[in-house]
Amino acid sequence: MQDYNYVWANCFEITLELSCCKYPPTSELQQEWENNRESLFSFIEKVVHIGVKGFVRDAVTGAGLDNATIVVAGIAHNITAGK
């Protein structure tokens, strides 16, 4: 799903594994949260503003451009703007 979303939905997903146990008991979930909360917040603070965000607009009229292709030199993955 991550590959599909990156290529077709312009969405970069990640998977975070917090424990070696795939299905921890319910009684341990609160401790897993406590063990990883600060690291997760630090990660979010670092990555939330990486990249480009905004609106694609016509230079003359300022109207939004649907389905505009955004190309960055040196990156072999174009992005198509939404509505």
N, C-alpha and C positions, 0 to 999 in steps of 0.2 A: 504494500500500500504506500509506503514511503516513496519508493521510486516512481510510482504512478503519479502521486500528488506533486512531486518535484517537476516531472516532465510535463504533465497535462494541466495541473491546477495552480502552478506557480506558488506552491506551498512547500516549505522545507520543514519536514517533521523529524523529530528525534525520538529515540526510545531511551529512557533512563531506567537502569536496573539498580535498585536500592539494596538488594540482598541476594545472596546466593540461593535463597529459598524461593522457588517460584510461587508457592501458595502458602505464605506464612499464616499461622493461626490468627483468627480475629483478635485474640487477646494480645498479640504482639504488634498490631498495626499502629497503635498510638506511639509505642517506643520507636518503631521504624520512622515515623513522622518526626519525632523529636531528634533522632539521630541524623536526619538528613535535611531538616527544614532550612537551616542557615546556608548550607551548600546550594540548595535549590534556589533560594532567594538570590544568592550571589550570582549564580549562573544566569538567572532571568535578568538581573540588573545589567550584566555584561552584554547579553545578546539582543536585548529588546530594541536597541537603537542602532544595531549594525545593519548596513544595507541602505537602500534607497526607498523612500516612501513619498507619496504625494499624488498629485493629479497630473495627467497629461492633457495639456490645453493647446489650442490653436494660438500661435504667436500673435496673430492680428486681432482675432475676435475674442479670444479668451474662452471660447466655448470648449467644453470637454470633448476629447477625442476617444471614441469607442474603438476597441480592438487595435490600438496603436501598437506597433512592434517596437520594443525597446532593445537596442543592441549596444553592448559594451565591448569595446576593443579588448581582445585578449581573453574573453570569456565565451566559450562555445555553447552558450545556452541563452537564447533570446527569451524575453518575457513579453507576453501580450497583455496589454492593459484591459481591464474590464470596462464596465459602463461607468 
